[in-house]
Amino acid sequence: MKQQLKLLRQLQELDLEKDKLEERIGKDRERLQSSSFVLEGLSSDLEAQREQLEGTRGLHRSKRLEVEETQGRLNDAKNKFHGVTNSREYAAAEREVEGFKKSISQIEEEVGQLSAAINEAESQISEREAKIAELRRELDEDQASIEVAAKEIQDRATVISNQITALGKDIQAPVIGRYRFIRSRRPGQRAVVSASDGACTGCFMRLPPQLYIELQRGTKLETCQNCQRILYFEAEVKSADESAIS
């Protein structure tokens, strides 16, 4: 069983390395997707702003046409002065002229405001277009970089998968079955942990004395009664490692 636990720990290190590789590429793709959503949102806002600008331009053209039309009426009103025969008609014609002048002044003020709004909108759109172009360039570069990294990670993951398959053949079916079951319940976590100073290093709960003794004997597969992780005796592993070094 000691040899089985040793193989199991080796298998676990490979599994954990593969988990980290997959997590890394997953986070990179999530970041890329988030950037894509931001870019889509900015592009949508830009399109709405362009539509609003076209509406403002249309209103601006309409107001300029209205100025021209009102100016024509003003000229007609001024011409009426030539046919005025009494003071009453003169006063009415004068009021009409002043009314047209006031209308023209108000409309020209609106035209000025619309012109200012158009200039501001064009400036904002130009800035946003430049920003979107820069973000799109960065996104394309980031995507290309991620694809290169993903290929490297996938190649490494394939190597690890082959090592996992080969190593798994040397581990007894009940042992590896138990290991896989624990990993399925604890994704990305260790399924095999050491027992040290009478406690499980996975959940840090104290182990029953008899269980701790059985672990030191290393004759059968033992698990923590609290977290269900597979246990091995740490002192024995350290001693084996030290012997290998010397």
C-alpha positions in Angstrom: 0.0 0.0 0.0 2.9 2.4 0.6 4.0 2.1 -3.0 0.4 2.6 -4.1 0.2 5.8 -2.0 3.5 7.0 -3.5 2.1 6.5 -7.0 -1.1 8.2 -6.0 0.7 11.2 -4.8 2.6 11.4 -8.1 -0.7 11.1 -10.0 -2.2 13.9 -7.8 0.7 16.3 -8.7 0.1 15.7 -12.4 -3.7 16.2 -12.0 -3.1 19.4 -10.0 -0.7 20.7 -12.7 -3.2 20.0 -15.4 -5.9 21.7 -13.3 -3.8 24.9 -13.1 -3.1 24.8 -16.8 -6.8 24.5 -17.6 -7.7 27.2 -15.1 -5.1 29.6 -16.6 -6.4 29.3 -20.1 -10.0 29.5 -18.8 -9.2 32.8 -17.0 -7.5 34.1 -20.2 -10.5 33.3 -22.3 -12.9 34.9 -19.7 -10.8 38.1 -19.7 -10.9 38.1 -23.5 -14.6 37.6 -23.5 -15.0 40.4 -21.0 -13.0 42.8 -23.2 -15.1 41.8 -26.2 -18.3 42.7 -24.3 -16.8 46.1 -23.4 -15.9 46.7 -27.0 -19.4 45.7 -28.1 -20.9 48.0 -25.6 -18.8 51.0 -26.7 -19.6 50.2 -30.4 -23.3 50.1 -29.6 -23.1 53.4 -27.8 -21.1 54.9 -30.7 -23.8 53.8 -33.2 -26.5 55.4 -31.0 -24.5 58.6 -30.7 -24.1 58.7 -34.5 -27.9 58.3 -35.0 -28.5 61.1 -32.5 -26.0 63.3 -34.4 -27.8 62.7 -37.6 -31.1 63.7 -35.9 -29.4 66.9 -34.7 -28.1 67.6 -38.2 -31.5 67.1 -39.6 -33.0 69.6 -37.1 -30.2 72.0 -37.8 -31.0 71.9 -41.6 -34.7 72.4 -40.8 -34.0 75.4 -38.6 -31.8 77.0 -41.3 -34.5 76.5 -43.8 -37.0 78.0 -41.4 -34.7 81.1 -41.1 -34.7 81.4 -44.9 -38.4 81.1 -45.1 -39.0 83.6 -42.3 -36.5 86.0 -43.9 -38.6 85.8 -47.1 -41.7 86.7 -45.1 -39.8 89.5 -43.5 -38.9 90.9 -46.9 -42.5 90.7 -48.1 -43.6 92.5 -44.9 -41.1 95.3 -45.5 -42.4 95.7 -49.1 -45.8 96.3 -47.7 -44.6 99.6 -46.4 -44.7 100.9 -50.0 -48.4 100.4 -50.1 -49.3 101.8 -46.7 -51.9 104.5 -46.9 -52.6 105.4 -43.2 -51.0 105.2 -39.8 -53.1 102.2 -38.8 -51.8 100.1 -41.7 -48.3 101.4 -41.0 -48.5 100.2 -37.3 -49.7 96.8 -38.4 -47.0 96.4 -41.0 -44.4 97.5 -38.4 -45.6 94.9 -35.9 -45.5 92.2 -38.5 -41.9 93.2 -39.4 -40.8 93.2 -35.8 -42.5 89.8 -35.3 -40.6 88.3 -38.1 -37.3 89.8 -36.9 -37.9 88.4 -33.4 -38.7 85.0 -34.9 -35.5 85.0 -37.0 -33.4 86.0 -34.0 -34.9 83.1 -31.9 -34.4 80.6 -34.7 -30.8 81.8 -35.4 -30.1 81.3 -31.7 -31.4 77.8 -31.9 -29.3 77.2 -35.0 -26.2 78.4 -33.1 -27.0 76.0 -30.2 -27.5 73.1 -32.6 -24.2 74.0 -34.4 -22.4 73.9 -31.0 -24.1 70.6 -30.2 -23.1 69.1 -33.6 -19.5 70.2 -33.1 -19.3 68.7 -29.6 -20.9 65.4 -30.8 -18.5 65.2 -33.7 -15.6 65.7 -31.4 -16.9 63.0 -29.0 -17.6 60.6 -31.8 -14.1 61.1 -33.2 -12.5 60.4 -29.8 -14.7 57.3 -29.2 -13.9 56.0 -32.7 -10.2 56.3 -31.9 -10.6 54.6 -28.6 -12.6 51.8 -30.1 -10.0 51.3 -32.8 -7.3 51.1 -30.2 -9.3 48.7 -28.1 -10.0 46.5 -31.1 -6.3 46.4 -32.0 -5.4 45.5 -28.4 -8.1 42.8 -28.4 -6.8 41.3 -31.6 -3.3 41.2 -30.2 -4.5 39.8 -26.9 -6.5 37.1 -28.8 -3.5 36.1 -30.9 -1.3 35.9 -27.8 -3.9 33.8 -25.9 -4.2 31.4 -28.9 -0.4 30.9 -28.9 -0.4 30.3 -25.1 -3.5 28.0 -25.4 -1.6 25.9 -27.9 1.4 25.6 -25.6 -0.8 24.8 -22.7 -2.8 22.2 -24.6 0.5 20.5 -25.7 1.6 20.4 -22.1 -1.8 19.2 -21.0 -1.6 16.4 -23.5 1.7 15.3 -22.2 0.4 15.3 -18.7 -2.7 13.4 -19.7 -0.5 10.7 -21.2 1.6 10.5 -18.0 -1.6 10.3 -16.0 -2.9 7.4 -18.1 0.4 5.6 -17.9 0.7 6.1 -14.1 -2.9 5.1 -13.5 -2.3 1.6 -15.0 0.0 0.9 -12.0 -2.5 1.9 -9.4 -5.0 -0.6 -8.1 -8.6 0.0 -9.3 -10.2 0.5 -5.8 -7.4 3.0 -4.9 -7.6 5.1 -8.0 -11.4 4.8 -7.9 -11.5 6.3 -4.4 -9.1 9.0 -5.5 -11.2 10.0 -8.5 -14.3 10.0 -6.4 -12.8 12.4 -3.9 -11.4 14.7 -6.6 -14.9 14.9 -8.2 -16.2 16.2 -4.9 -13.3 18.6 -4.4 -12.4 20.0 -7.8 -8.9 21.6 -7.9 -8.2 20.4 -4.3 -5.9 17.7 -3.0 -7.5 14.3 -2.5 -4.4 12.8 -0.9 -3.0 14.6 2.1 -0.5 13.8 4.9 -1.3 13.0 8.5 1.1 14.9 10.8 1.2 15.2 14.6 -1.9 13.2 14.9 -4.0 15.4 12.6 -5.2 15.5 9.0 -3.4 18.3 7.1 -6.4 18.6 4.8 -9.0 19.7 7.3 -6.7 20.0 10.4 -9.0 17.8 12.5 -7.5 15.4 15.0 -7.4 11.7 14.0 -8.4 8.8 16.2 -5.3 7.3 17.8 -6.0 3.9 16.3 -6.3 5.4 12.8 -3.0 7.2 13.3 -1.3 4.0 14.3 -2.7 2.2 11.2 -1.4 5.0 9.0 2.1 4.5 10.4 1.9 0.8 9.6 0.8 1.6 6.0 -0.8 -1.7 5.3 -4.1 -0.4 3.9 -5.8 2.6 2.4 -7.0 5.0 5.2 -9.2 8.1 4.9 -9.9 11.1 7.2 -13.2 10.5 8.9 -14.0 14.2 8.7 -13.0 15.3 5.2 -12.8 11.9 3.6 -9.4 12.6 2.0 -6.9 9.8 1.5 -4.2 9.9 4.1 -0.5 9.0 4.2 2.0 9.2 7.1 4.1 12.3 6.6 7.1 11.3 8.8 7.6 8.2 6.7 7.6 10.2 3.4 10.1 12.7 4.8 12.4 9.9 5.9 12.2 8.3 2.4 12.9 11.6 0.7 15.9 12.3 3.0 17.3 8.8 2.2 17.0 9.4 -1.5 18.9 12.7 -1.2 21.7 11.2 0.9 
